[in-house]
Protein backbone atom coordinates (compact mmCIF):
# COMPACT_ATOMS: atom_id res chain seq x y z
CA UNK A 1 0.00 0.00 0.00
CA UNK A 2 1.25 3.46 -0.87
CA UNK A 3 2.18 5.80 1.93
CA UNK A 4 1.50 9.52 1.82
CA UNK A 5 4.70 11.54 1.64
CA UNK A 6 5.45 15.10 2.60
CA UNK A 7 7.57 16.07 -0.41
CA UNK A 8 10.76 14.10 -0.84
CA UNK A 9 13.08 15.05 -3.66
CA UNK A 10 13.38 11.47 -4.92
CA UNK A 11 9.62 10.88 -4.96
CA UNK A 12 9.06 14.08 -6.92
CA UNK A 13 11.95 13.35 -9.30
CA UNK A 14 10.60 9.87 -10.05
CA UNK A 15 7.11 11.27 -10.54
CA UNK A 16 8.35 13.92 -12.98
CA UNK A 17 10.35 11.38 -14.94
CA UNK A 18 7.37 9.00 -15.14
CA UNK A 19 5.15 11.87 -16.32
CA UNK A 20 7.63 12.73 -19.05
CA UNK A 21 7.90 9.11 -20.18
CA UNK A 22 4.10 8.87 -20.29
CA UNK A 23 3.84 12.05 -22.33
CA UNK A 24 6.66 10.98 -24.67
CA UNK A 25 4.77 7.74 -25.33
CA UNK A 26 1.58 9.72 -25.97
CA UNK A 27 -0.37 7.80 -23.34
CA UNK A 28 -3.21 9.14 -21.25
CA UNK A 29 -3.37 8.25 -17.58
CA UNK A 30 -6.21 5.88 -18.42
CA UNK A 31 -4.17 4.12 -21.08
CA UNK A 32 -1.18 3.84 -18.77
CA UNK A 33 -3.27 2.44 -15.94
CA UNK A 34 -4.67 -0.18 -18.33
CA UNK A 35 -1.21 -1.11 -19.65
CA UNK A 36 0.19 -1.31 -16.10
CA UNK A 37 -2.87 -3.26 -14.89
CA UNK A 38 -3.35 -0.77 -12.07
CA UNK A 39 -6.16 1.40 -10.76
CA UNK A 40 -6.27 4.86 -12.34
CA UNK A 41 -6.16 6.57 -8.95
CA UNK A 42 -3.02 4.64 -7.98
CA UNK A 43 -1.23 5.61 -11.20
CA UNK A 44 -2.34 9.21 -10.73
CA UNK A 45 -0.90 9.33 -7.19
CA UNK A 46 2.43 7.86 -8.29
CA UNK A 47 2.79 10.21 -11.26
CA UNK A 48 1.89 13.22 -9.12
CA UNK A 49 4.35 12.26 -6.40
CA UNK A 50 1.70 12.43 -3.70
CA UNK A 51 2.35 8.89 -2.47
CA UNK A 52 5.55 7.01 -1.84
CA UNK A 53 4.94 3.76 -3.68
CA UNK A 54 6.70 0.43 -3.45
CA UNK A 55 9.24 -0.37 -6.14
CA UNK A 56 7.01 -3.18 -7.39
CA UNK A 57 4.29 -0.62 -8.11
CA UNK A 58 6.70 1.72 -9.88
CA UNK A 59 8.11 -1.26 -11.80
CA UNK A 60 4.64 -2.03 -13.21
CA UNK A 61 4.37 1.50 -14.54
CA UNK A 62 7.91 1.48 -15.90
CA UNK A 63 7.29 -1.78 -17.77
CA UNK A 64 4.07 -0.35 -19.22
CA UNK A 65 6.18 2.55 -20.49
CA UNK A 66 8.55 0.05 -22.13
CA UNK A 67 11.60 0.89 -20.03
CA UNK A 68 13.16 -0.33 -16.78
CA UNK A 69 13.90 0.85 -13.26
CA UNK A 70 17.58 1.32 -14.05
CA UNK A 71 16.82 3.81 -16.82
CA UNK A 72 14.18 5.54 -14.73
CA UNK A 73 16.52 6.12 -11.82
CA UNK A 74 19.64 6.97 -13.84
CA UNK A 75 21.03 10.28 -12.71
CA UNK A 76 18.52 10.95 -9.94
N, C-alpha and C positions, 0 to 999 in steps of 0.2 A: 504494500500500500504506500502511496506517495505521502510524503510529509511536507507540510507547509514550511517554506523557508522565508527568512527575512529578506535577504537580497545578497546572496553570495556571488562573488565575481565569477566563479566557475559555472555555477548554475545559469547565470545570465549569458555567459559566453557560449555555453553549449546550446542554450535556447536560440540565441541569435544565429548561430551556425546552422542549426536544424531548420530555422525559418528560411535562411538563404538557400539551403539545399532544396527545400520544398518549392520555393519560388522558381529556382533554376530549372527544376523538373516540370514546372507548370502544373503542379498538383494543388487542388483545393484541400482544405483541412478534411473535408468529407472523403475525398479520394484517398488521402494519406491514411486516414483512420481505417478505411476499408482494406487498403493494401497491407497495413500493419496488423490487421485483425485486432483492433483496439477500439474502445469507446471513443467517440468524438470528443467528449469532455476531457478525457484523460490525455489525448493528443494535444488538445488546446492548452491544458495546464503545463505540459512539458514544453511546448513551443513558446509559451509566454514566460517561462521561467518562474512561475508562481508556486510550483511544487518541486521538491527535490526527489526525483524518481530513482528507482533502482536501475542499475546498469542493464538488467535484463529487459526492462521496459524501453530504455533508450535504444538498446540493440534491436528491438523489433522495428522501431521507427527508422533506424539507420539502414537496416536491411531493406525496408520498403522503399527507401530512397536510393537503393542500389549502391551502397558504399559500406564502410565498416567503421567500427569504433576507433581503430587506429587513425584513420584519415580524419574522422570527426574531431578527435582530440589533439591532432598534430598542431603544435605551436601554441596551445592554450596555456 
